[in-house]
Amino acid sequence: LRIKVSNILTTDQRALIERINAVHQEVSKSVSEEFQPKLVASKGDDQAQERFRKEMRERVSADFRSKLDGLLSPNQKAAFEQAAADELAASKNAKK
């Protein structure tokens, strides 16, 4: 599938995807490093662990979206937001 998709995308599109993936990895690593001491300190407290994991997911999402502002055009940003909303709705429906 990756090969088929790669053959469809332009060089600019492939480069944008690589930059987006790199930004996501950078944000994830940064947030993980920030929360690691909190997770270690709360070991054995399942509620605190879950709360910190939720905070981490929310922080990664917020920081990633913020960094995307500099990478995406307004149309690309709108498409991203729509896809994210669609994915969230689908995940909520799957949990029912």
Residue pairs with C-beta under 8 A, 6 or more apart in sequence:
6 14
9 17
16 71
19 71
20 68
20 71
23 64
23 67
23 68
23 71
24 60
24 64
27 60
27 63
27 64
27 67
28 60
30 63
31 56
31 59
31 60
31 63
32 56
34 59
35 52
35 55
35 56
35 59
38 52
39 49
39 52
39 53
42 48
42 49
42 52
43 49
68 77
68 80
69 77
72 80
